[in-house]
Amino acid sequence: MYPSRFNRKFNYPYVFLNDEPFSDEFKQSISALTNAEIEFGLVPSQMWSVPHHVNETLMNERLTDYASRNIMYGGSLSYRHMCRFNSGFFYRHPLLEKYDYYWRVEPGVHFYCDLDYDPFRFMKENGKEYGFTITLKEIPETIPTLWEHTLKFAHEKQLNTTLLRFFGSPEGGYNLCHYWSNFEIASLNLWRDPRYQDYFDYLDSTGNFFYERWGDAIVHSLAAGLFLNKSQVHFFEDIGYKHDNFAHCINDGVFGKCMCPEDVGNFDGMWGSCLPDWKNYREQGYQWNFKSNGEQTLEDKIVHDSKFAFM
């Protein structure tokens, strides 16, 4: 986040991670921008490499095929390393061990609102585990089997969830909606939970972070659907934000201290945004039990407040 928008008031530390050592010039440039503590870390090779169980010949064939179809980042091996790292390893990096929450920031993003409150404290005090600003649909060619594997995992673990139905159904499949993870404020304990680690390890065992092009945004989103309820996921409506060509803009008359450029369109209500569906989603009636007989059943029934453990 830009220091002038938020962190100059709170001075939370910054952690920079890279698969190659940062140059002294980069470190000096970053240090000149803030008075907050800064740590620079190297990603271990085992967190940023092709695992032994992946067939590299098949992987390279798939990368070539994706590139020939002009699928975004389809031929990029480094992009796949990044997605796998952010899905299953960043929260295990030694520099993050002492933290409970994080705010993910990427190069080239823009923040359009001054933030006068502490979102980490807000998350902790209100039982929130994951926060987002933009939710949109994924490129379907990048994840042809991810929904299938997620349901298989949920069946094997006999999970019971009320939020996974936001992302799809047994009949209709995956609707491609996900929280965009280039912005996320979340609890690190969400990913440290053994249930999530089991989910990631299962997905990783398929090799499809490399054979397909699974993004960490999808993995994080479906994990939220498996392990959280809607009350634990927060839409940061008051944080104006832009990444690439997608922006969440704020009506300044409502929140104040925001300035979204006139040439930036608000993606919230555009085609491809899942935000209207998110706002309308009600968990009551969507309790999804994964039974031991191989059937996935969606129990379309109203769950009374007195029995609705998640709410």
C-alpha positions in Angstrom: 0.0 0.0 0.0 1.3 3.5 -0.7 2.7 4.9 2.6 0.8 8.2 2.1 -2.6 6.4 1.9 -2.2 4.2 5.0 1.1 3.1 6.4 2.6 6.4 7.3 0.0 6.5 10.1 0.7 2.9 11.4 4.2 2.0 10.3 3.6 -1.7 9.8 6.7 -3.5 8.5 7.2 -4.4 4.8 8.4 -7.8 3.7 9.8 -8.2 0.2 10.4 -11.7 -1.2 12.1 -12.7 -4.4 13.5 -15.8 -6.0 16.8 -13.9 -6.7 18.7 -11.6 -4.3 17.5 -8.0 -4.3 20.1 -5.5 -5.6 21.5 -2.8 -3.2 20.0 -0.2 -5.5 16.5 -1.7 -5.1 16.9 -1.9 -1.4 18.0 1.7 -1.1 15.2 2.9 -3.4 12.6 1.1 -1.3 14.0 2.3 2.0 13.8 5.9 0.9 10.1 5.6 0.5 9.1 4.8 4.1 10.2 5.0 7.7 8.7 1.6 8.4 10.8 -1.5 9.0 11.7 -3.3 5.8 12.9 -6.9 5.4 14.2 -8.4 2.2 14.1 -12.2 1.8 15.1 -14.8 -0.6 12.7 -17.5 -1.6 14.3 -21.0 -1.1 14.7 -23.0 -4.3 12.4 -25.8 -3.0 9.6 -23.2 -2.9 10.3 -22.0 -6.5 11.1 -25.0 -8.6 9.5 -27.8 -10.5 8.8 -30.7 -8.0 10.2 -34.1 -8.7 6.7 -35.7 -9.3 6.1 -33.4 -12.3 6.9 -34.8 -15.7 8.9 -31.9 -17.3 8.5 -33.2 -20.8 4.7 -33.2 -20.5 4.9 -29.8 -18.7 6.9 -28.2 -21.6 4.4 -29.7 -24.1 1.6 -28.1 -22.1 3.3 -24.8 -21.9 3.9 -24.8 -25.6 0.2 -25.6 -26.2 -1.0 -22.8 -23.9 1.3 -20.3 -25.6 0.0 -21.4 -29.0 -3.5 -20.6 -27.9 -2.5 -17.2 -26.7 -3.8 -17.8 -23.2 -2.5 -15.1 -20.7 0.7 -16.3 -19.1 0.0 -19.6 -20.7 3.6 -20.3 -21.8 5.3 -18.8 -18.7 7.0 -21.2 -16.3 7.9 -18.3 -13.9 4.3 -17.4 -13.6 3.5 -20.9 -12.6 6.2 -20.8 -10.0 4.7 -17.6 -8.6 1.2 -19.1 -8.4 2.4 -22.2 -6.7 4.5 -20.2 -4.3 1.6 -18.0 -3.3 -0.7 -21.0 -3.0 1.4 -23.2 -0.8 4.6 -21.6 0.5 4.7 -17.9 1.1 3.1 -18.3 4.6 5.8 -20.8 5.5 8.7 -18.4 4.7 10.8 -17.7 7.8 10.3 -14.0 7.5 6.5 -14.4 8.0 6.6 -16.7 11.0 6.2 -13.9 13.5 3.1 -12.4 11.8 -0.6 -13.2 12.1 -2.0 -11.1 9.3 -0.7 -9.7 6.0 -1.7 -7.3 3.3 -0.5 -8.4 -0.2 0.9 -5.6 -2.4 2.1 -6.0 -6.0 4.0 -3.7 -8.4 1.9 -1.4 -10.5 -1.2 -1.3 -8.2 -3.0 1.9 -7.3 -4.8 2.9 -4.1 -7.4 5.7 -4.3 -8.5 6.2 -0.7 -7.0 7.4 2.5 -7.5 4.7 5.2 -7.7 6.0 8.7 -8.4 2.8 10.6 -6.4 -0.4 11.0 -7.7 -3.1 8.8 -5.6 -5.8 10.6 -7.3 -4.8 13.9 -10.6 -4.8 12.2 -10.1 -8.3 10.8 -9.0 -9.6 14.2 -11.8 -8.0 16.2 -14.6 -9.0 13.8 -13.6 -12.6 13.2 -12.6 -12.0 9.6 -10.1 -14.4 7.9 -10.0 -13.1 4.3 -10.5 -9.7 2.7 -10.8 -8.6 -0.9 -11.7 -5.6 -3.1 -12.3 -7.2 -6.5 -14.0 -10.5 -7.4 -14.2 -11.6 -11.1 -14.3 -14.6 -13.4 -11.2 -16.6 -14.3 -10.1 -17.7 -17.8 -11.6 -21.2 -18.0 -8.8 -22.7 -20.1 -6.4 -22.2 -17.3 -8.2 -24.4 -14.8 -10.0 -27.3 -16.7 -9.8 -29.7 -13.7 -9.4 -27.6 -10.6 -13.1 -27.7 -9.6 -13.2 -31.4 -10.2 -10.2 -31.9 -7.9 -11.6 -29.6 -5.3 -14.8 -31.6 -5.1 -12.8 -34.8 -5.0 -10.8 -33.5 -2.0 -14.0 -32.3 -0.3 -15.5 -35.8 -0.7 -12.4 -37.6 0.6 -12.4 -35.3 3.7 -16.2 -35.5 4.0 -16.4 -31.7 4.4 -19.5 -29.7 5.1 -19.6 -26.1 3.8 -22.0 -23.3 3.3 -19.7 -21.0 1.2 -18.5 -23.3 -1.6 -21.9 -23.0 -3.3 -21.0 -19.3 -4.1 -18.4 -20.7 -6.5 -20.5 -23.4 -8.2 -22.7 -26.4 -7.8 -22.7 -30.2 -8.6 -25.0 -29.6 -11.5 -23.6 -26.5 -13.0 -19.9 -26.8 -12.2 -17.6 -24.0 -11.4 -18.9 -20.5 -12.2 -15.3 -19.1 -12.5 -15.7 -16.5 -9.7 -12.8 -15.8 -7.4 -11.3 -13.2 -5.2 -8.5 -11.4 -6.9 -5.5 -12.1 -4.8 -3.2 -9.3 -5.9 -5.1 -7.5 -3.2 -5.8 -9.6 -0.1 -5.8 -8.8 3.6 -5.9 -12.1 5.4 -5.0 -14.2 8.4 -1.8 -16.2 7.9 -3.4 -18.8 10.2 -6.0 -19.5 7.5 -3.2 -21.0 5.3 -1.3 -22.5 8.2 -4.3 -24.5 9.1 -3.6 -28.3 8.5 -6.9 -28.5 6.5 -5.6 -25.9 4.0 -2.2 -27.5 3.9 -3.8 -30.8 3.1 -5.8 -29.1 0.3 -2.7 -27.5 -1.2 -0.7 -30.7 -1.0 -3.4 -32.6 -2.7 -3.6 -30.1 -5.5 0.1 -30.0 -5.8 0.3 -33.8 -6.1 -1.7 -33.6 -9.4 1.1 -31.5 -11.1 -1.5 -29.2 -12.5 0.1 -26.0 -11.3 2.4 -26.8 -14.2 0.3 -29.0 -16.6 -2.5 -26.5 -16.5 -2.1 -22.9 -15.2 -3.7 -22.8 -11.8 -3.6 -19.4 -10.2 -3.3 -18.8 -6.5 -6.3 -16.5 -6.6 -8.5 -19.5 -7.5 -6.9 -21.8 -5.0 -7.3 -19.2 -2.2 -10.9 -18.6 -3.2 -12.0 -22.2 -3.3 -10.2 -22.8 0.0 -12.2 -20.0 1.5 -15.3 -21.8 0.1 -14.3 -25.0 1.7 -13.2 -23.8 5.1 -14.9 -20.4 5.8 -18.3 -19.0 6.0 -19.4 -15.7 4.4 -19.2 -13.8 7.7 -15.5 -14.6 7.8 -14.8 -13.0 4.4 -14.9 -9.2 4.1 -15.4 -7.0 1.1 -13.3 -3.9 1.7 -15.7 -1.6 0.0 -14.0 1.5 1.4 -10.6 0.8 -0.2 -10.4 2.2 -3.8 -8.0 -0.1 -5.7 -6.8 -0.7 -9.3 -4.7 -3.5 -10.8 -4.2 -3.8 -14.6 -7.5 -2.8 -16.2 -9.7 -3.6 -13.2 -10.6 -1.1 -10.5 -12.9 -0.9 -7.5 -13.8 2.8 -7.3 -15.5 4.6 -4.4 -18.2 7.2 -4.4 -16.4 10.0 -2.6 -19.7 11.4 -1.3 -20.2 8.2 0.6 -16.9 7.5 2.2 -14.8 10.6 1.7 -11.0 10.8 1.2 -11.1 9.0 -2.1 -10.1 10.1 -5.6 -10.6 7.7 -8.4 -9.4 9.2 -11.7 -12.2 10.1 -14.2 -10.7 7.8 -16.8 -10.8 4.7 -14.5 -14.1 2.8 -14.8 -15.6 1.0 -11.8 -15.5 -2.7 -12.5 -17.9 -3.6 -9.7 -21.0 -3.7 -11.9 -19.4 -4.5 -15.2 -19.6 -7.8 -17.1 -17.3 -10.4 -15.6 -17.6 -9.0 -12.0 -18.9 -11.4 -9.4 -19.5 -8.7 -6.8 -23.3 -8.5 -7.4 -23.6 -12.2 -6.9 -21.4 -11.9 -3.7 -23.6 -9.2 -2.3 -26.7 -11.3 -3.0 -25.4 -14.6 -1.7 -27.1 -16.0 1.3 -25.7 -19.1 3.0 -29.0 -20.3 4.5 -30.2 -23.0 2.1 -26.8 -23.8 0.7 -25.3 -26.3 3.1 -23.3 -28.7 1.0 -22.4 -32.0 2.6 -19.9 -34.4 1.0 -21.2 -37.9 1.8 -19.1 -41.0 2.2 -21.0 -43.0 -0.5 -19.4 -41.0 -3.4 -22.4 -38.6 -3.8 -22.0 -34.9 -3.4 -25.4 -33.5 -2.3 -26.5 -30.0 -2.1 -29.1 -29.7 0.7 -31.5 -26.9 -0.5 -33.1 -26.2 2.8 -33.3 -23.2 5.2 -31.0 -23.6 8.1 -32.5 -21.8 11.1 -30.4 -19.3 12.9 -30.4 -21.3 16.1 -28.8 -24.2 14.3 -26.6 -22.3 11.9 -23.2 -22.8 13.6 -21.2 -20.6 11.2 -23.4 -17.5 11.7 
